[in-house]
């Protein structure tokens, strides 16, 4: 792994027919943050684990050397894996 081209990269996360735009910010060596750009109240109500899962990922970003090292509880495993897959998809464009 030789690093990233700094910037913000996006991918789509599909939840029950709704598409959420996931933005992944990177510097030359690591992911610096992940956000969802169009998560509205309806989606938040329908998928209550999405925001806590995203918060958990963001809280670990600076502490792990790789996105594969992100840990998650059994309660939000499925949601977190969906988000991590979308992050990985966005990072394909960021890799040098």
N, CA, C and O of each residue as an XYZ file, in Angstrom:
384
protein
N       0.843     -1.188      0.000
C       0.000      0.000      0.000
C       0.880      1.240      0.000
O       1.731      1.401      0.875
N       0.681      2.109     -0.969
C       1.555      3.261     -1.097
C       0.907      4.574     -0.685
O       1.537      5.628     -0.775
N      -0.327      4.526     -0.239
C      -0.967      5.752      0.226
C      -2.145      6.165     -0.625
O      -2.568      5.460     -1.541
N      -2.656      7.327     -0.289
C      -3.840      7.860     -0.965
C      -3.521      9.186     -1.623
O      -2.572      9.875     -1.248
N      -4.325      9.525     -2.601
C      -4.327     10.873     -3.155
C      -5.278     11.658     -2.255
O      -6.469     11.346     -2.216
N      -4.788     12.673     -1.525
C      -5.649     13.397     -0.581
C      -6.894     13.965     -1.249
O      -6.848     14.446     -2.381
N      -8.002     13.900     -0.527
C      -9.253     14.430     -1.055
C     -10.454     13.773     -0.408
O     -10.342     13.075      0.600
N     -11.602     14.011     -1.009
C     -12.855     13.415     -0.543
C     -13.383     12.537     -1.665
O     -13.521     12.976     -2.807
N     -13.674     11.302     -1.324
C     -14.151     10.324     -2.296
C     -15.517      9.823     -1.862
O     -15.796      9.720     -0.668
N     -16.361      9.513     -2.827
C     -17.727      9.120     -2.485
C     -18.068      7.743     -3.028
O     -17.471      7.261     -3.991
N     -19.036      7.136     -2.388
C     -19.651      5.920     -2.898
C     -21.095      5.927     -2.430
O     -21.489      6.748     -1.601
N     -21.869      5.015     -2.960
C     -23.277      4.966     -2.605
C     -23.544      3.778     -1.697
O     -22.992      2.693     -1.880
N     -24.399      4.009     -0.719
C     -24.829      2.981      0.202
C     -26.328      2.824     -0.020
O     -27.089      3.772      0.175
N     -26.749      1.639     -0.424
C     -28.163      1.409     -0.696
C     -28.837      0.754      0.498
O     -28.436     -0.320      0.946
N     -29.865      1.419      1.003
C     -30.626      0.903      2.132
C     -32.100      0.845      1.738
O     -32.755      1.878      1.597
N     -32.601     -0.347      1.567
C     -34.026     -0.509      1.292
C     -34.553      0.345      0.174
O     -35.640      0.911      0.287
N     -33.805      0.452     -0.906
C     -34.267      1.228     -2.049
C     -33.867      2.694     -2.008
O     -34.040      3.409     -2.995
N     -33.337      3.150     -0.884
C     -32.858      4.527     -0.783
C     -31.345      4.532     -0.914
O     -30.663      3.645     -0.400
N     -30.828      5.533     -1.603
C     -29.391      5.638     -1.802
C     -28.838      6.761     -0.943
O     -29.296      7.902     -1.010
N     -27.853      6.420     -0.140
C     -27.179      7.404      0.710
C     -25.791      7.628      0.129
O     -25.094      6.672     -0.210
N     -25.392      8.874      0.014
C     -24.066      9.217     -0.485
C     -23.093      9.255      0.685
O     -23.249     10.041      1.620
N     -22.096      8.396      0.613
C     -21.086      8.297      1.662
C     -19.839      9.039      1.193
O     -19.337      8.772      0.101
N     -19.337      9.962      2.000
C     -18.119     10.710      1.672
C     -16.996     10.270      2.596
O     -17.159     10.216      3.815
N     -15.859      9.959      1.998
C     -14.697      9.506      2.754
C     -13.565     10.498      2.510
O     -13.131     10.691      1.374
N     -13.091     11.126      3.586
C     -11.982     12.080      3.486
C     -10.683     11.357      3.807
O     -10.604     10.591      4.767
N      -9.660     11.609      2.987
C      -8.367     10.978      3.221
C      -7.246     12.000      3.093
O      -7.353     12.977      2.351
N      -6.156     11.748      3.843
C      -4.931     12.482      3.596
C      -3.982     11.483      2.917
O      -4.434     10.441      2.444
N      -2.702     11.776      2.863
C      -1.789     10.909      2.105
C      -1.655      9.511      2.686
O      -1.314      8.574      1.964
N      -1.918      9.353      3.991
C      -1.648      8.059      4.604
C      -2.845      7.363      5.225
O      -2.776      6.170      5.521
N      -3.949      8.088      5.430
C      -5.057      7.445      6.129
C      -6.392      8.106      5.856
O      -6.465      9.216      5.329
N      -7.454      7.393      6.230
C      -8.796      7.957      6.206
C      -8.898      8.919      7.380
O      -8.486      8.583      8.490
N      -9.438     10.108      7.153
C      -9.552     11.093      8.224
C     -10.983     11.295      8.700
O     -11.201     11.854      9.775
N     -11.959     10.851      7.917
C     -13.348     10.991      8.347
C     -14.309     10.424      7.326
O     -14.006     10.332      6.137
N     -15.472     10.047      7.818
C     -16.518      9.499      6.954
C     -17.825     10.189      7.312
O     -18.137     10.358      8.491
N     -18.587     10.587      6.309
C     -19.888     11.207      6.576
C     -20.907     10.742      5.551
O     -20.554     10.246      4.481
N     -22.159     10.908      5.891
C     -23.250     10.618      4.965
C     -23.910     11.931      4.626
O     -24.342     12.674      5.508
N     -23.983     12.211      3.329
C     -24.397     13.531      2.892
C     -25.900     13.743      2.823
O     -26.365     14.869      2.998
N     -26.664     12.699      2.575
C     -28.095     12.918      2.381
C     -28.939     12.003      3.259
O     -29.977     11.497      2.830
N     -28.489     11.798      4.479
C     -29.235     10.975      5.429
C     -30.327     11.855      6.032
O     -30.033     12.762      6.811
N     -31.581     11.595      5.677
C     -32.658     12.435      6.191
C     -33.371     11.766      7.360
O     -33.042     10.642      7.739
N     -34.339     12.459      7.920
C     -35.036     11.965      9.101
C     -35.754     10.646      8.849
O     -35.791      9.780      9.723
N     -36.317     10.494      7.669
C     -37.030      9.264      7.343
C     -36.077      8.074      7.356
O     -36.378      7.035      7.944
N     -34.920      8.231      6.702
C     -33.938      7.138      6.685
C     -33.380      6.886      8.079
O     -33.138      5.739      8.454
N     -33.176      7.949      8.846
C     -32.682      7.792     10.211
C     -33.677      6.983     11.038
O     -33.281      6.134     11.836
N     -34.964      7.248     10.847
C     -35.995      6.518     11.587
C     -36.085      5.057     11.130
O     -36.275      4.155     11.945
N     -35.949      4.840      9.829
C     -36.052      3.478      9.291
C     -34.814      2.643      9.608
O     -34.911      1.429      9.786
N     -33.665      3.286      9.677
C     -32.393      2.594      9.914
C     -31.665      3.260     11.082
O     -30.682      3.974     10.883
N     -32.156      3.020     12.305
C     -31.606      3.738     13.457
C     -30.163      3.387     13.798
O     -29.528      4.117     14.559
N     -29.627      2.297     13.263
C     -28.251      1.914     13.584
C     -27.213      2.557     12.670
O     -26.014      2.466     12.936
N     -27.660      3.203     11.601
C     -26.703      3.763     10.643
C     -25.838      4.847     11.281
O     -24.612      4.785     11.191
N     -26.452      5.836     11.921
C     -25.660      6.929     12.500
C     -24.755      6.455     13.635
O     -23.585      6.837     13.667
N     -25.259      5.622     14.584
C     -24.344      5.123     15.628
C     -23.195      4.289     15.039
O     -22.073      4.344     15.542
N     -23.468      3.531     13.995
C     -22.413      2.738     13.349
C     -21.373      3.658     12.721
O     -20.172      3.419     12.844
N     -21.834      4.706     12.051
C     -20.926      5.675     11.438
C     -20.106      6.395     12.511
O     -18.908      6.617     12.338
N     -20.758      6.758     13.618
C     -20.041      7.420     14.713
C     -18.963      6.502     15.279
O     -17.859      6.952     15.589
N     -19.282      5.217     15.413
C     -18.321      4.245     15.943
C     -17.120      4.107     15.005
O     -15.977      4.050     15.460
N     -17.379      4.054     13.707
C     -16.290      3.974     12.724
C     -15.410      5.220     12.837
O     -14.185      5.113     12.899
N     -16.037      6.405     12.863
C     -15.278      7.656     12.948
C     -14.466      7.743     14.232
O     -13.371      8.305     14.234
N     -14.992      7.191     15.325
C     -14.255      7.260     16.595
C     -13.006      6.385     16.575
O     -12.085      6.600     17.363
N     -12.970      5.400     15.679
C     -11.823      4.493     15.616
C     -10.817      4.845     14.523
O      -9.692      4.345     14.536
N     -11.205      5.692     13.586
C     -10.365      5.969     12.414
C      -8.936      6.365     12.772
O      -7.992      5.844     12.178
N      -8.756      7.260     13.714
C      -7.411      7.701     14.067
C      -6.632      6.698     14.901
O      -5.430      6.860     15.112
N      -7.312      5.663     15.375
C      -6.698      4.707     16.291
C      -6.241      3.424     15.620
O      -5.437      2.682     16.185
N      -6.747      3.152     14.412
C      -6.398      1.907     13.729
C      -5.498      2.197     12.536
O      -5.540      3.284     11.959
N      -4.690      1.217     12.177
C      -3.780      1.424     11.050
C      -4.451      1.103      9.717
O      -3.949      1.488      8.662
N      -5.572      0.406      9.758
C      -6.260      0.010      8.535
C      -7.759     -0.060      8.800
O      -8.181     -0.344      9.921
N      -8.556      0.197      7.781
C     -10.005      0.106      7.941
C     -10.430     -1.318      8.298
O     -11.497     -1.524      8.875
N      -9.594     -2.299      7.954
C      -9.910     -3.688      8.301
C      -9.837     -3.926      9.807
O     -10.356     -4.924     10.307
N      -9.196     -3.014     10.526
C      -9.046     -3.160     11.978
C     -10.205     -2.553     12.772
O     -10.217     -2.622     14.001
N     -11.171     -1.963     12.082
C     -12.340     -1.384     12.754
C     -13.116     -2.507     13.437
O     -13.369     -3.550     12.834
N     -13.488     -2.292     14.681
C     -14.272     -3.294     15.411
C     -15.708     -2.800     15.573
O     -15.978     -1.602     15.483
N     -16.614     -3.729     15.810
C     -18.026     -3.383     15.952
C     -18.712     -4.429     16.813
O     -18.245     -5.561     16.939
N     -19.817     -4.029     17.396
C     -20.565     -4.953     18.251
C     -21.501     -5.807     17.397
O     -21.798     -5.471     16.250
N     -21.950     -6.895     17.966
C     -22.886     -7.780     17.265
C     -24.186     -7.050     16.949
O     -24.861     -7.377     15.973
N     -24.542     -6.056     17.775
C     -25.792     -5.324     17.580
C     -25.850     -4.584     16.248
O     -26.911     -4.486     15.632
N     -24.719     -4.068     15.810
C     -24.735     -3.302     14.562
C     -23.751     -3.860     13.530
O     -23.250     -3.123     12.681
N     -23.483     -5.142     13.610
C     -22.535     -5.778     12.693
C     -22.939     -5.575     11.230
O     -22.126     -5.123     10.425
N     -24.169     -5.901     10.883
C     -24.614     -5.826      9.495
C     -24.504     -4.401      8.957
O     -23.989     -4.180      7.861
N     -24.989     -3.442      9.736
C     -24.945     -2.038      9.315
C     -23.507     -1.561      9.149
O     -23.181     -0.888      8.171
N     -22.649     -1.908     10.102
C     -21.249     -1.480     10.042
C     -20.542     -2.091      8.839
O     -19.767     -1.413      8.165
N     -20.802     -3.359      8.568
C     -20.182     -4.006      7.402
C     -20.634     -3.330      6.111
O     -19.824     -3.130      5.206
N     -21.915     -2.977      6.012
C     -22.394     -2.250      4.827
C     -21.644     -0.937      4.649
O     -21.229     -0.593      3.542
N     -21.474     -0.204      5.751
C     -20.769      1.081      5.683
C     -19.299      0.868      5.322
O     -18.755      1.590      4.487
N     -18.658     -0.117      5.946
C     -17.242     -0.393      5.644
C     -17.050     -0.802      4.186
O     -16.055     -0.425      3.566
N     -17.985     -1.565      3.634
C     -17.903     -1.935      2.212
C     -17.996     -0.691      1.330
O     -17.268     -0.565      0.345
N     -18.892      0.224      1.687
C     -19.040      1.462      0.913
C     -17.786      2.327      1.040
O     -17.372      2.971      0.076
N     -17.180      2.339      2.236
C     -15.926      3.081      2.432
C     -14.837      2.487      1.542
O     -14.103      3.216      0.874
N     -14.740      1.167      1.539
C     -13.728      0.495      0.727
C     -13.910      0.814     -0.752
O     -12.935      1.011     -1.478
N     -15.151      0.864     -1.187
C     -15.449      1.208     -2.585
C     -14.966      2.624     -2.900
O     -14.377      2.862     -3.954
N     -15.216      3.560     -1.987
C     -14.759      4.945     -2.191
C     -13.235      5.010     -2.213
O     -12.653      5.783     -2.974
N     -12.598      4.203     -1.382
C     -11.127      4.243     -1.281
C     -10.435      3.687     -2.518
O      -9.262      3.979     -2.751
N     -11.150      2.884     -3.320
C     -10.532      2.380     -4.554
C     -10.070      3.529     -5.433
O      -9.025      3.438     -6.077
N     -10.848      4.621     -5.464
C     -10.470      5.785     -6.275
C      -9.366      6.610     -5.619
O      -8.672      7.368     -6.297
N      -9.200      6.466     -4.305
C      -8.230      7.289     -3.578
C      -6.835      6.678     -3.574
O      -5.854      7.383     -3.337
N      -6.732      5.382     -3.831
C      -5.430      4.720     -3.741
C      -4.521      5.169     -4.871
O      -4.947      5.317     -6.016
N      -3.265      5.382     -4.525
C      -2.276      5.802     -5.518
C      -1.890      4.617     -6.394
O      -1.065      4.759     -7.296
